[in-house]
Amino acid sequence: MIKKVCTALSLLPFAALPVSAGAEEEAFVYRGVIEAGVQGVDVDSNNSAKFQEYRDLDDGFIGSLQFDALKGSYFFQLDAANPGLDDQSLDVHGGRYGKFKYNLYFDEMPHNYSFNARSFYRGLGTNHLVVPADPTANPPNSFETSTDTWSVFDYSVQHKKYGGEVEVSLATPYYITFGVERREQDGMRPYSVRENIEAPQPISYTTDNLNLKAGYLGKTFSASISGYISSFDNDYKYLLWDDPSPTGNSMANVTQNAVTDPDNNFSKLAADFSWRGLPLKSALAMSASYANLSNSVSANEINVNSATMAEFDRLNRTNFDGDIDYTNFSAVLVSEPVEKLDTRLYYRYLERENNSSRIFYSTGEGDNARELLSYDKNTAGAELGYRLPYRTKANVGYEYENIDRSTPLPAFVEAPETYYRYDKPESTTNDTFFAKLKNNWLGWLSASIKYKHLKRDSDFSGLVYDPYQNVGVIRFDAANKTMDEVKLGFEFSPFDRLDFGVDCTYQMNDYDNSRESRTDDERKNIYFDVAWRFFKKATLSGFVGFEHTETDANRITNLEDDLAPVYAQYVDDDYWTYGLALTLPDIVDKLTFKISWQYQKSDGSVEYNNSLTGTDLVNIEDSDDYTKQTLEARAIYAFDANWSVTVGYLYEKFKFSDIAYANYQYILDNSDYYSGVYYDQNYTANLGYVILSYKF
């Protein structure tokens, strides 16, 4: 059904043409830009896909098209970029002002994980991965000691999105919007089927979306009701893979079954309402919605047959239903009760109800009840803003938020409790206060400061080891916490042609100490930018940014033992970025030159020590470290008002360092097998291009 609607929508631009052509007394106005050119790319790494992770930059032709047309109240717009490439896009807008409008689009984007990855498996791209058996080889299965016979392939998933939307109002306050969309994903991505074994998972996903909205838009009153339906389909619901060393003997290959993403359906019904022009210069907006996410999976669909049913025979069911409901409501009232004072009152409610199948073994262990998280969230707040003398404004606000997880566990759970979460917080309450002051009295100087404080209280009473979940922790999202944050901002314009600004943020989160959780984290950042417009409209701009993140946590060796050693973990990350850009219009007649440069650096480290003795245990200096440099230069020569040519150059260099990829090996101890994904991300790329442009 959705496919047929997409086809009908694609004819809308042509259906509107006869109507436009009939209005001969009105002038036809159009304009556009056509660009065509070639580019050449040189990358010094054949393995790294980082340079083209989300784009298509290869030797070949490049181009784009922009076209706008107007005839009376009719309008039409077309934008096309990178036609024929893996990151191409097409967008069409049109309609008649006050009557109707439509939008058709197509967008494509690659996600390249790794080029020239390796795998000993046969059957790549299918959902049955087979280990090659060659008993005559020496050693019997030679893939264990050499990658010479391994298959070489690209880890890549191509994303496509296309659809359309129509809105009809017919010059009335009432309108209807109808849209359809399809999303497709095809390719292979890394999948860890078990510890130390990575397999290429075939991807063939399709998502169909349908939305419908009807509403009324008046001067003081507006309302709408909308519906949304989404269907997700996975062509490969399971992945069969041969375990190369299930018992340490690779000759005894055993086929395993990995369950992948199930088909699912999502639906949502929403209503919105707003009323302006109320007393005290007030406006009220409210919205409500109900959504459901569901799926149904049977043992047969995921390839559970008689050979593998033994494990499922112990379960209480072989059909599994996912069913999660979301209910939302929100209301906000903004007013100006007295001169210079504005207020904002708001309330939000969210209920998440998980009615999915409860799964447990007949022996009583292994239930998933504590994972089926349901909760209610209530949020209410108030904000006041007052305009003080000397162009100063003060704002203060308070917010209350409560999350209630008190949903009873099913009767089959041993020692039933009154809430799902295995770390036992029945509810958490956040109290947040903020104050802000902003002044721009001097005109050329604007300054602001904001302070925010959060206090979280949890009814968590202590750590209790849970043998079913093998945990004895509280997650930091539900632990008692205090947060303090300060933000400073300055904007200067001391001269007509000079502007610069500074933004600083400091945030500190302090969690109650626990045996196995985060204890505190600290974040600091500062950004500075400047723009100088000097001789003949030339512009020089630059920026500098620094961010520091530090996270401290406790780690323990044995959750079951209250006396087990506790280790402290410290994670630090420093991030620098700075750049310059220069634009020189008309450096000679009709010639414009632009150049920009940017540098990024991330420096991370992880340290462990004994909390009792203070003894250093491990100090990791290379943790997700990288540097990236980008330089781009363009020279644009305009032959006349219509024709111009652009000659450009792009240089990028990326260097990645992480201890996890140091001394990388495809085969480790004849039991661990890897493909090489992500290990070689370094690259140096040079790209040159020439583009001819025609404006009309």
N, C-alpha and C positions, 0 to 999 in steps of 0.2 A: 504494500500500500504506500509506504513512504517513498519507494523508488518512483512510483507513478506520479506522486505529487511533485517530486523534484523535477521530473520531465516537464510537467505542466508549468512549473514556475520558470523554467528556462526559456519559455516562449513569451514571457511577459514583455521584454523590451520590444519585440517585433509587433506584439499586439497593440502597443501604444503608438507606434509610428503613424498609422493612418490618421489617428485623431490629431496628432501634432501637425501633419502635413495639411490638414484641412483649414488651419488658421493662417491663410496666405497673407492676411493683412499685417501679421506680426513678423518682426525681423527674426532671422535665425542667426544666433550668435554662438560661435564656437572658438575653442582654443585648445592647444595641446602641445605635447613634447614627445618626439620619437627619438630614441637613443639606440644606437647599434655600434658594436665594437668587438674587439678581440682582447683576450688576456693570456698571459703566459705565466706559469707557476713553477717554481723550483723549491722543493722541500727536501732537506737532507736526510730525512728519516723515512724508510719504507714501512716501518712498523707502527709509527705513531699515528693515531687517528685524532689526536687532540686538536690539531690545526683545523680539521674539518668535522669537529664533533657535531655541530648543528648547522652546517652549511656545506655548499658544493662549490669548491674553488679548484677547478681543474683547467688545463689548457683548453681553449675553445672560444666560441662566440658568446657574447653577452649582449643584453639589450633590455629595454623597458619601454613602456608606452603609457602616457597619460592623456586623456581626452575628456573635455567638458563641453557640453552643448546646452543651450538655453533657447527656448522659443516660447515667448509669453510666460505662462505659468508652468510650462513643462521643462524638466531638467533631466540631464543624463550625464553620468560620469563613469569612466572606465579607467582602471589602473591595473597594469600588468607588469610584473617584475620577473626577471630571470627565466623567460620562457624556455622550456625544454630541459632545464636543469632540475636537480633533485630538491632545490629549495624555491621552486617557482610559486607564484601566486597570481591570482586573478580576482578582481573585485569590481562589481558592476552595481551602480546606484542609479535610480531613476524614479520618475513619477511626476505628479502634478501638485504644486504647492496647495495645501489646504484640502486636497482631495484624496490622494493615495500616494504611496511610495513603495518601492521594492528594492531588494538587495540580493544579489546572487554572488557567490564567492567560491573560490577553490584555493586551497593552500596546501603546500607540500613541504615537509621538513625531514631531513635524515637525522638519525641519532647513531653516530658511528662510535662504537665502543673501542674497537681495535682492528687494525689492518694486519693481515698476515698472521693471524692466530693459528695455533696448531692443536690438533686433537688426534689421539690414536683411534677414536671411534670411527666406525663406518656407518653410513646412513645419515650423515649430517643433513639437516633440513627436514628430517622426518621425526616422528615421535617414537622411533625404535632405534636406539643406538646400540650397536653391536661391537664387541671386542673381537678383533681379528684373531683367529686361532690358527697357528702354524706350528704343529708339533715337530716339523723337520728342521725348524730354524735353530740356531745355536746362539744364545739360549732359546728354549722352546718357544717362548713368546718374546720376540726381539723388541717389541715396542717398549718393554720394561727398561731397557738400558740405552736405547737410542731413539731420537726423534726423526731419523731419516725417512722412515716409512709413514710418518704421521701426515694426515691431511692438512693442507693449508687453506684457510678460509677467512672471510671477513665477518666480524661481529658487527652487525648493523641492523637497525629496524627503521623502516620507512614509514613515516606518519603522513596520512592524507586526510584532509577535511574539506568537505564540500556541502553546499546547501543553499537555502534561500529563505527570504522572509518577505511578507507582504503586509502593509498596513493600509487600511481603508478607513477614511473618515467622512468623505462626501460632503465636506464643508459644514459639518455639524459637530456638536460637542462630543458625539459618540464616535468610537473607533473600535476596530477589530484588527488584531495582529495574528498572523498565522505563519509558522515557520517550520522547516524540516532541515535535518542535518544528518550526514553520515560521516563517521570517522573510521579509518582503517589503519591497522598496524600490521606490517608483514616483515619477516626477517628472522634473525636469531639473536638471542641475548644470553649472557652468562647465567647459569643456574647451578647453585651448589646443591647437588643431590644428596651428598652427605659430607661429613667432615673430611677435608683434604681431597675431595674429588669434585671437579667442576665439569659440567656437561653443557653443550650448546642446546638451549631450549628453542624449539621452533615456535615462532610467534605468528599467529593468524587471527587477529582480533577484529571484530566489527561491532560498532556501536551506532544505533539508529536513534535519533532524538526527534521529538515532535513537541511543539509548543503552540499554545493558543491563548490569546488574551483579548478580553473585551472590557471596555472602560468608558468612563465619562470624564471629560476634562472641561471644567467651567472656570469662571473667573475666581470664585471663592471656594468652590467645592470640586473635588475630584475623587473618583473611586474606580477600582478595577478588580477583575477576577481573572485568574490565569491558571492554566493547567500545563503540566510538563510530564512527558513520558519518555523513558530511555530504556533501550534494550541492548544488552551486551552479550555477544556470542563469541565463544572460543572454539575454534576448530580442533584444537589439540587439548583435550581435557585431562590427559595423563601423558606421562613420558616413561617409556620402557627403556631401561638402561642396564647394561651388563656391568656388574660390580667386578672390577679387575682383580681384586684381592679380598674377597669376603672373609677368608680364613687364613690369609697370609700365603695362600697358594693360588697364583694367578691362573693355573690351568683349570681350576674349578670355578669357572665363571658362572655366576648366578644372576638371572634376570630379576631386577628390582622394578618396582612401580612407584613413580613419583606423581602425586596428584597436583595439577596446576589450577589455574583460575577457573572457577565454575561460571556457567552462564548465569546472568542475573538480570533483574528488572527493577527499575526505579520509577516511581511516580510521585508527583507533587501537586497539590492544590493550594493556591494562595489567594488572598484577598488583601487589597490595600485601600486606605481611605485617608483623605486629608481635607481639612477645613480651615480656610484662611479668613482673616477679617473678623476674628472674634474679639470680644471686649479685652481691654488692656493690650491692644495690638498683638493679639495672640494668634497662634496657628497650632493646630492639632493634627498629628499624623499617627495612624495606627496601621498595623499589618498583622496578619495571622496566616499560618500555613500548616499543612499536614503532609508528611512525606513518608513513603514506605520503600525500603530496600529488601528484596526477597530473592531467594533462589531455591532450587530443589535438586539434590544430587542423589542418585542411587548408586549402589555398589557396582552394578553392571556398567554404568556410564564411565566409571573411573577404572574399568578393567579388573575388577575384583571377581575372579572366577574360582572354580573349585580348587585350583592349585594354591591359591592365596587366601581362600576363605577361612582358613583355620583361625587366623587372628580375629577376623570379623565375627566368627561364631561366638566369641566371648563378649561381643558388644550387645547392648540392649536393642540395637536397631541397625538396619542396613540401608535405610533411606534417611537422608539428612536434609532438613529444611532450615534455611536461613530466613529470618523475619525480624526486621528492625523498624520500628516506628519512630518518627520525629514529629513533635508538636511544638510549634513556635508561636509566640505572641509578643508584640512590642508596641509601645505607645510613647510618644514624645510630645511635650507641650513647651513651646517657646513663647515668651511674652516680654513686654516692656511695660511693667506695671507703673513705673514712674519715669520721669525724664532721666536719662543717663544710666538707667539700670535695666539690664536685660537678664532674663532668667531662662533656664532650661531644666525641665523635669522629665525623667524618663524611667521606663520600666521594661524589662525583658524577661520572658519565661521560655525555657527550653526543657522538654521532656524527651528523654531517649529510653525507649522500652524495647528490650531485646527478648523476643519470643522464640528464638532459634531453638533447634532440637537440643535436648540434654543428652549427652553421650557419656556412657560409663561402662566399665567391664563388669561382667557377672561376679567377679571375685571381689568387687567393691572398691577397687582403686582406679585412679586415672580418670575421674570425672572432670568435665569442663565447666561445672556450674559457676565457679568463681571467675571464669573468664567471660561469662555472659553479662557484661556490665550494663546495668540500667541506672539511670539517675535523673533527678530533677534539678534544674538550675534556675534560681531566681536572682535577678539583678535589678537594683533600683539606685537612682542617683539624682543629684541636684547640682546645678552649676549657676553661679552668679557672676555677672560682669558689671563693673561700674567704671564710668569714664570720669577720671580725676582731672584736676587742672593741669596745665602745661602739657597737654596732649599725652596724658598718661592713662592707661587702662589697667585695672586690677581684676583678676579672675580668681575665684576660689570654687572648689567643688568637693563633693563627697560621694562615694559609691559603696554600696553594700552588695555583696554577692555570697550566696549560699548554695552549695552543692550537696544534695541529699542522696546517698547511695543505699538507703535502708530497705533493700528488697530481700525478702526471705529466701533462704536457700531451699532447694527441694528436699523432700524427706529422705531420699536415699543417701544424702551426704552424711557421713558419720559426724556425730556431735553437731547438729544443725546450729547455725549462727543466724544473725539477723541482717547480714549484709554480704554482698558478693566479694568485694575486694579482698584478696588473700592477705593483704597487709593491714586489714581491719579498720580503715577509717570509715566510719559510718557517714560522717559529713564533715565538710570543711567550710569555713566562713572567712571571707576576705573583707577587710575594711580598708578603703583607700581614700586618701585625702591629697588634694593638690592645691597649690597657690601659684599664681603667675602674675608678673608685673612687666608691662611693656611701655616704653616711652619713645616718642619720635618728635620731641619738642624742637630740637635744633634743626630739623628738616634734613640736614646732610648726615645725621647720625640717628640710627634706630637701635635700641638695645632692649633685650628681654631676658628675664630670668624666671625659671620654673622649678619648683620643688614638689616632689611627689613621694608619699610615704604609704606603704602597704603593710598591713599586719594580717597574717593568716593564722587562724586557730583551727586545730583539728581535734576530734575526739579520740584520736589514736592514743591508746593507753600503754602500749609496750609491745616489744617484739615477741612473738610466739612462733616457734618453728612449726611449719606445716609440712608433714611428711608427704602429702599428696602433691604439693607444688614445689617442694624442695627449696623453699625460700624462708628466710627469716629477716626480712627487710621491710622498710617502708619506702615507697617511691617518693622522690623529692617533689612531685607535683601535688602530693597530698600531705606533706610534712608541715609542721609549724614553721613559719617563715616571717621574717621582716625584710622589707625592701626599701631602700632609700635611693632616690634619683634626683640629680641636679642637672639642669640644662641651661646653658648660657648662649646667647646669640647677639652678634653685633653686625650691623651693616653701615658702611661708611661711604660717603660720596663727597670727599673734601673739595673736589674740583669737578667741572662739568664733564671732563673726559676720563675720570678715574673713579672706579668703584671697587670696593673689596669687602669681604665679609668673613666672619669667624663664627663657628659653631662648636661648642664643647658639650660633652655629656659624661657624667659619672654615675654609675649604678652599682650598688652593693646589695647582694642577696645573702642573708644569713639564715641557714636552716638548723633546726635542732639536731644535735649530734646523734648519730646512730651507728650501729656496728657495720652496716653495709649500705651506705648511701652518700649522697652529696652533702657536704657540710656548709660550703659557702662558694659563691662565685662573684667575681668583680669584673666590671667592664668600664673601659675608659676610651673615649675617642675625641679627636679634635680635627676639624677640617677648616682650611683657609683657602679662599679663592680671590682672584683679582682680575680686573679687566681694565685695559688702558687703550683708549682710542686716540691715536696721535696723528701724525702728518697724513693729509689726504685720505682720511677715513680708514687708515690702516688700524688694525686691532691686534693687540697682544694680550693674551689671557693665560692664566695658569692656576694651578691648585696644588695643595699639599694635604694629605690626609694620613692620620695615624689611628690605629685601633689596637687596644690591648685587652685580652681576655684571660682570666685566670680562674680555674675551677679546682677546688679542693674536695676530696672525698675520702671515705674510709673503705678499705677492702679487707675481707677476712678469708682465711683458708678453709674453714670448715663451718658451715652454717649450723650444723647440728650441735656443735660444741661451744657452749657459752664462754669457755676459757681459751678458745682458739686465738692465735695471734691476730692482731689487727694491724693493718698496714695503711699508711697514709699515701694517697695518690695526688700529685700536683700536676695539672695540665696548664701550660702557658702557651699563648699564641700572640705574636706581634704581627701586625699587618701595616705595611706602608704603601702609599700610592702617591704619585705626583706626576704632573704633566704640564706641557706648554703647547700653545697654539698661536700661530701667526697668520694673519690674512693681509695680503698686500694687493688691494684692488688697483688696477691700472698702473702697475709699476712701469710699464711702457704702454703705448697706445693699444687699447683693446686686450691687454694681457693681464690676467689675475693669477696670483700665486697663493697657495694655501699649504701650510705644513703644520703637522701636529705630532706630538710625542708623548707617550705615557709609559710609566714604569710601575710595576706592582711587585711586592715582595711579601711572602708569608713565612714566618719563622716560628715553628712550634716545637715544644719539648714536653716530655713526660718524665716525672720523677717519682720513684717509690722509696719509702723508708719505713722502718719499724717505729710505730707510734710510741711504743714503750721505751725503747732504748735510744731512739733518734738516729739509729744507724742507717746510712744510705745503702740501698739495695740495688736499684737499677736507675740509671740516668740516661734517658734517650734524648739525644740532641736533634735527630732528624725525625720529625713527626709531621708529615703533611707539609713539608717545606716546598716552596716554589718561587720562582721569579719569572716575570713576563714583561717583555719590552715590545712596544708597538710604535712604529714610525710610518707616517703616511704623508706623501707630498703630491700635490696636484697643480698643474699649470693649465689654465683655461684661456683659450684664445677665441675671441668672437670675430668672425669674418664680417658679419653684419648683424642686424637685429634678429635674423632668423637662424643663421648657421653658426655653430661653434664646435671646437674640438677640444677634448680633454685628454691630457697625457698624465698618467698617474703611476705611482710606485708605492707598494706596501711592503714593509719589513716587519716580521714578527719572530720573536725568539722566546721559547718557553723551556724552562728547566725545572724538573720535578725531582725531589729527593725524599724518600721515606724508608725507614728501617725495614718495613714489611717487604720491600722490593730489592733490598740490598742482596747482592750475590744470588740473583734469581736463578732458579733451576726449574725446568719443566718436570723433571722426575726427581723425587726426593725419597731416598731409602727404599726404592722399588715398591712403595706403597702409596705415595702421594703423587697425584697427577694434575698438572695445570696446563693452561692453554697459552699463557703469556699475556692475557688481557691486562691492560693498565700498566704493565711493568715498564714499558718503554714509551713514555709520554713526551720525552724531550724532542724538540724540533727547532730548526731554523728555516724560515720560509721567506722567499723573495717573490713578489708578484708585481708584474707590470701590465698596464692596460692602456688602450687607446679607444676613446669613445667619440663618435660623431653624433652631434645633436642637432635636431631641426625643430624650431618652435614655430607654431602657426596659430 
